[in-house]
Amino acid sequence: MTTPVAIGFLAVSSVVSAAGGAAAGKANQKIAEQNAKIGRLQAADVIRRGEEETSLIRKQSQLIKGEQTAAFAGQGITLDSDIVEAISINTDLEIENEVATVRNNAAKQAWGLRVGAKQDSFQGQIARRQGISGAAGTLLGGAADIAVVGSRK
């Protein structure tokens, strides 16, 4: 014989379990969103550090070009000669190639971090939906159990 107390216990148990599942989904979504935010911040930091590195490369390049100019002048080579111009152009090309490489590497790393952030955000949405879906399933299962228990009277 089934008592109203047993039916009430099943109902309360189902509601509490459903609420717990929904809360877990929401908490997992918050964690995933926080991870996504961190990923976006890391991506921005990678780009910033890449720009700092390119700035440093350019400053160091000025020192190299100054040393080249001093070396040519010290050897009595006129600074407007074809060889000096060719070496200067080659140095400029190497510097720009290094700058482009640093920027490209930073952009690739930032892109990977942004993709990871989007995946984290998507996983958060899935976690939330799974929590809601699980809660609904728990409530429906509890309703079915109550119906079965209630029919045994």
Helices and strands as residue ranges (DSSP letters): H 4-74, H 82-151
